[in-house]
């Protein structure tokens, strides 16, 4: 009898494709930010450039979710990776001919945002089908390792390439990497069930509303997604306050802040590796998640009150613990969600998460003007803790069965 393994052909290919895309994405995001600021010398123009790429994520996920649920997701991610690769190479030709044009970079950012928004939904909907039955925890542990690993290894290399060779080289490498990822992903064996799509605009509108109806009747899923929306937004607020705290401190430096981020990334890598090696019993997943959330929020809230060495330890702990709960939550949600509802629910969450993050970013910005940064960070952590108690703990009867899924 053939031994079951996580590393089937499909899972190996999707993991390689994700790694290739992540390497190029990390390098390109850094390169674009650097070149826009270098050429404009304006934080406002650089921020506007970054904000433009977020606009599609606030609209397209809800509008296109039903179409993605009824489409062949493998074909979509292959086509979108290939399209992105061609776009990078075409823009490379443009900047070689015309040099730096701010408006062109903004338009390019908007195009990439549209492609990325659709790709993210299609990828999230396809990925669960690539994980063999019984290996959900390990599969999401691998997924959780890819981006921290790429960030750790690629960021300093990308900065070096940018400094020595310019952004054109990064454009060339990103285009080639995306075309390579598309070539790998085209080899996936995926035969989804045929799902009939909407035949009219009215039916399509009903498909969109079905995502809202699903979360309305599924209290457990609604609680999980509501908590994630709040805690992701609050976590961004803590990050903003931490950065401001370091930049205005007389003893802390930007380099020390960078090391703090590295500590969290290292924690995520090690945490994902541990999650891959040691399987958590079904009946303990919910209880473990609740406890980890509480510890994570305590570490987040207390960090800026501590001496710098303790900050490093707490940030490492946040990365380690965060990777554990992220893998558990992803596996639980993917296992519970019907296949033909994934893109619609993910799309709704993406939009709500974007709105939540924008709201909190503006809110903490105002609070940071009248309160100490560490006190604002503590307030954000308290908000996450309250959400955990009200949405995850209080609704245990609905949430626990989702986490403690049977394999």
N, C-alpha and C positions, 0 to 999 in steps of 0.2 A: 504494500500500500504506500502510495506516494505521500511523503511527509508534507504537512501544510506549512506554508511560509508566508510571511508578509511580503517578501521580495519577489512577487510575481512579475511577469513582463510588464503589465500595465502600471503597477505601482512603481517599478524601477524607472520606467520612462517618464511618468508624471513627476517623479522626484528630481530626475535629471533636468527635465524641462524647467521646473520651478527654480532649481539652483542656478541654471544658466540665466533665466530671466531676472532672478534676484541679484546676481552679480552685476549684470548690466544696469539694472534699475538703480541700485545704490550708487554706482559710479556716475550715472547720468544725472540723478537728482542733485548730487553734490556739484557736478560740473556746471549744470544750468544755473544753480544758485550763485556759484562763484563768478561765472562770466557776466551775469546780469548786474551784480553788485560792482564788479571790477569796472565795467564799462559805463555804468550810470552814476556810481558813487552815491547812491540814494537808497536808504533803507525803505523809504515809502514805495519807490518804484519796484524794489525787490520784493517787498511784501505784497504789493498789488499783483505782480507776476505770479507769486505762489498762490494767491487767493483765487486767481482766474481758473487755475487747474482744478479747484475744488467745486466750482459751480456745477459741472455736470453731475457730480456725486450727490447733489441735492435735488436733482430732478429726474435724471434718466433711470435710476434703479426702480422707482415706482412705475414709471411709464413703460419700461421695457421688460419688467419682470415676467409678465404673462407670456410674451413672445419667447423669452429664453426658456421658460418652463416647457414650452411646446416644441423647442428646436433641438437639433442634434448638437449637444454641447461640445463634443469633441471637435466637430467641424468648425464651430465658432471660435474656440481658443486657438486652433491651428491658423485659421484665417486672420484672426486679430493679431496674433504674434507676428505673422508674416507681414500684415499691413503696417504694423508699428515699425518693423525693421525697414520696410521700404520708405516710410515717412522719415525716419532718421537719416537714411542715406540721401533722400531727396533734399532734406533741409541742409545737410552737409554741403551738397552741391550749391544750394542757394547762398549760404554764408561765405563759401569760397568765392562766389561771384560778386556778392554785394557787401560782404563784411557784416558788422553788427548793426542791426536795425531793430530797435526796441519793440516796435509794433509787430514785427514779424515774429519775434520771440514770444510775445503775448499770444498771438494767434496760434502759434505752434503749441504753446502750453494748453490752450483750450482744446485743440484737436486731440492732443495726447490724453487730456482729462476725459474726453468723451470715449475714446477707445478703451482707456483703462477702467472706466466705470462699468462698461459693458463686459469687458474681459473678466473683471473681478467677480461679477455675478455668475457668469458662465463657468468660471473655474471653481468657485465655491460649490456650485450645483453638481459639477462633474466629479470633484475629488472624492466624495464618499463612495462612489461606484468603483473607484480604483483600489480601495482598501479591501482585502479579502475578509470574509466573514470571520469574526472572532479576534481580529487584530486592530480594532478601532483605536484602543488606547495607544498602542505602539505606532500606528499610522499617524496619529495627530501629534505624537511626540516628535517624530521625524519632521513633520511639517513645522513644528514650533522651533526646531533647531536651525532651519535653513536661513531665515532672514537675519537672526542674530549672528550666525556664522559669517554670512556675506557682509554684514555691516562691519564686523570686527576686522575681517581680513581685507576687504576691498576699499574701505574709506581712506586709509592712509595711502594705499597704492594709487587710488583715483586722484587724490590731491597731488601726489608726485607726478603723475602723468599730465595732469592739468598744468602744473607749474613748468614742466620740462617741454611738453609737446603741444599744449593748448587744447581747447575744447574740441577742435576738429577731430583729433585722434579718438577722443571719447565717443563722439558721434559715430565714427567709423566702427569702433569696437562694439558699440551698442547695437547698431544695425546688423552687424554680422552675428552677434550673439542671439538676437531675436529670431533671425532667419534659421539659425541652428536649432533653437528651441522648437520652432515650428516644425522643422524636419523630424526631430525626435518625436514630438507629440502626434505627428501624422501616422506613426506606427502603432498607436494604441488600438487594441481590439475592443471596440465598444459598440454594441448593438442595442441601443435603447428601445424601449417599447414605443410603438407609434402612438402619439397623443394628438388628438384632433384640436386644432387651434380655433380661435374665435373667427367667425365668418363675417362679422360686421363690427362697426365701431361700437355699437351698443353692447354686443357680446364681449368685445374687448374691454369695455368699461366695467362690465360685470366681473371679468377675470381680475381686473385690478382690485375691485372692491372685495373679492374673495380673500385676498391676503389680509385685509382688515378684519373680515368676519372670522377668519381662522384664529387670529390672535384674540379676538373678543370671546370666542367660545373656549379657547384653550388657556385656562387661567395659569397653569404652570409655565407654559411657554411665554405668556405675556409677562409674568413676573420675572423670568430670567432675562428677557430682552429689556424690560424696563430698568432692571438693576444694572445691566451692562451699559445702557445708555447713560445712566447717572454716574456710574463709577468711572467710565471712560472719560466723560467730560470733567469730572472732579480730578481725575489723575492728570489730565492736561493742565488744569489749574494749578495743581501742586508743582508740576514741572515748570510752569511759567514763573511761579513764585520762587522756586529754587534757583532758577537762572538769574532772576532779579536780585535775589539775596547774595549770590556769589559776586555779581557784577558791582554791587554797591558796598561790599564788605571791605574793610581795611586790611584784613588778614587772609581772605580767601581770593582765589584767582580763577580766571577762565580755564586755565590748564587743570586746576583742581576740579572744576566742574566737569571737564571732559573726562577725567579719571573716574569721577562719580558715575557718569553714564557708562563707562567701560565696565565698572563693577557690576552694574545691573545687567549688562549684556552677557558678561561671563556667568552671572547667576542663572540667566535664562538658558544658556547653553548647557550648563551642568544639570540644571533642573530637568530639561528635556531629555538628556541622556539617562538620568535616573528613572524618569517616567517610562522610557523605552525598555529599560532592563527589568524593572520590578512592576509586576501587575498588581493593581489595587483591587481588593475584593469588591464584588458588586455591592454588597450590603453596607460598605463603609464609604462609598464615594460621596454621598450627600453630606454626611457628618463631617468628613474630612474637608470638603469644599467650604462649608460654613465656618469651620475653625480657621482655615487658611485665610479666608476673606477678612476675618476679624484681626488676625495677626498682621496681614498686609496693610490694612487701614491704620493700625496702630503704628507700624513702622513709618508709613507715609507721613502721618501727622506729627510724630515726634522728631523726625529726622533733623530738621533745621534748628532744633533746640540743643542738639548734641555737638560734641567736639568732632572735628573732621574725621579722625580714624573711625569713630563710631558711625558717622554718616556712611562711610564706605561699607561697613558691615551691614547696616540697615538696607542700603541700596542693593547690595548683593542678595540679601535675604528677600527683598521685594522681587528681584528678577527670578530667583530660584522658586519662590512660592507662586509667583504669577504664571510661570510656565506650567506648573502642576495644574492649577485650576483652569487655565486656558485649554489645555489638552483634554481634561475631563469634560469641560463644558462643550467643546466642539464635538467630541465623540457622542456625548449625550444628546445634544440637539440634532445632530445629523442622523442619529439612529431613530429619533422620534419623529422628525419631520417627514411627511409623505414626499416621495420623489417629485411629484408634479406640483408641489407647493414651494419648493426650496427657493427659487429665484425671487418669487413674489415676497416671501417673508424676509429673505435677506435684503431685498431692495428696500422694503419698508424700514427695516432696522438701520440700514446704511443712511437713509435720509434723516431719520430721527436722531441717529448718533451725530450726524454732521450738524444738525440744528442745535442739539444739546451742547456740543463742543463750542460752537460759535457763541451761544448764549453765555456759557460759563467763562469763556475767554474774555468777553466784554465785561462780565460781572466782576471777575477777579481783577481785571484792569482797573475798574473803578474802586474796588475795595483796597487795592494796593496803594492807592493815592492817600487813603485816610487811616490805614491800619499797617502794622508791621507785617512784612512779607511772611514771616514764620507763623503769625497768627492767622493769616488768610489761608496758608497751607493746612494748618490745623483744622480750620473751619471746613475746608474741602474734604479732608479725611473724615471728619465727623459726619458730613453729608453722605459719604459712601457707607459709613457704618450704619447710619439710620436707614439707608436704602436696603442694606443687607438684612437688618432686623425686620423691617416692614414687608419686604417683598420676598425674601428667600426663607427666613426663619418663620415668619408668621404664616406664610402659605406653604408650610412643609408638606401638607397632605397632597398638594398638587405638584410641587416641585420635586419631592423626593423620588417618586416613581420614574421621572425622566432621567435623573442622575443614576439611579440604581438599576440601570437597564440590564436585561438578561442577554447573555451572548450564547 
